[in-house]
Amino acid sequence: MTHSQAIPPKVDTLPALLAAAARSRDGITFVDARENDQTLPFLEIERRAEKVARGLIELGIRPGDRVAMVLPTSPGFLDAFFGTLLAGAVAVPLYPPLRLGRMDEYHARTARMLSLVDARLLIADARMKRLLGQAVERAKPALGCLDIEELRADSPLVERPWRRTEQPAVIQFSSGTTVDPKPVVLSHQAILSNLAAIESFFPEGELYRHAGVSWLPLYHDMGLIGCLLLSVYHPAKLALIPPELFLGRPSIWLRTISRQRATLSVAPNFALGLCTKRIRDEEMQGVDLSRWRTVMAGAEPISPQVLRNFAARFRPWGFDPQALTPVYGLSEATLAVTFSRPREGPATLKVDRKALAAEGEVREGTGELVSVGKPVPGVEVEIRGPDGRALPERRVGRIFVRSPGLMTEYFGNPTATAAALDAGWLDTGDLGFFAGGELCVCGRAKDVVILRGANHSPQEFEESLEGIEGLRPGCAVAIGLVLEGQEGEELALLAEVGEGVRPTEELQEKVRAAVLARTGIRPYSVRLLPPGTLPRTSSGKLRRIEAKRQLAAGEIAPPAKVTPLLMAGEMIKSAISFAKVKLGG
């Protein structure tokens, strides 16, 4: 189904978008650990980016070259991102080292990403660069790795390389929930079309009146496009909080929303749960959330209970439950696919999860799914069965999307591109159905657990663990385990325990009993794991298929403990790698 006709974008390239924003009085505010604000007007952002663009061109960057960047949420990220675009090159934001106990994995994945896009240059800051040597040594970008401070030319850009709307602007890597992240090529037109669709979904003028606040990482589609570039598109004020500050002290997000008098913010499901559990009343002193009109909840399966708990927890500070706006999107569609109606609050549907997974039928049951709304303007969504034909309402199938915001390709991978794009339609790999004209998402097709010939949603089992004392909330995966000598799969549960909790047979039995009571299936295997063991994507989503692979290979293990000695060792190894690259080793 389609929501309405596509909205023509205001401009034809992202550099033109920044130039238009530079004529406004708005800008981007950076919030530090002490909750001090540093604001850069869009005009200054453009001027800083012009100097970086001039530096890139003098270095040898040409239109169409891929420039990767590993930078924190900071003015330096804006300098590198917009400077790359102004130089006519393609920006490739990559995630910084987040899990310091898994640096070997980080170096391998970063080197792979750099090689996949054939990046000519990697931009970092002084702090990040100290850890990137091993990835650079493996990938060997032609122009190496430079500190953003080394790229600012003395004079700004005079002539801007000409770019066309259909040419690539950004390569953003898919989340990698079920497979390794793939390089998603987005044209200027795709990004601008999606921004136009998002803006038009809000009541006229609402995005212009106040400010937005985001802690989402800028290498992720929700943070980069849904927050940063949307604020340039309006233009409007936006306050950015480094994600590590939010994760360590989630109250900084709500206090910034109050201080900035913000009306719009975005959060995945886990962040709302983190706020509910971790924020103390004394941290909310003086906070007023009554102006917060929209919180777009997406990026991962949405729990109705998490939404209700968040609304109840922060109602005393003026939070309106109707601000909760479930949404659905993915990087291959730039970002937005469906949005719930603004200011109406979440709509839910009671379903039988077993019937959903096994028979593809929507029947009333004890499970609860959140509607993620209707397609945004210009986006068409179809639910298709195994034969490729569109299914009627209340039938589960694969979600296909068609829109002006679709990716051009997976860079350098025609096989994967052909598998995902067919006659202008994108196979999202997600399962879902329409009910009353609104989309409900059931999960990933590749995550389905097949037991004795019957399909089961992993969430069917994972939700059984909610409330079990000793387990980390939302940190469990259900997988199908193939046993030697058997053809079928058996159910295995991998669950992380809380900090300081000792795995015991008694706790394992509680897990088995809870799953049996809720689903009628007793798990064959229950593994209790130390905190941080389960593999995750760069945006924090659990990777069930990777967990299954690691379990089968005997590789599943907790991250190394981060100590000053470990960090010093990483920096020494990085310096040695940079020395090898410099010497041509």
Disulfide bonds with the S-S distance in Angstrom:
none
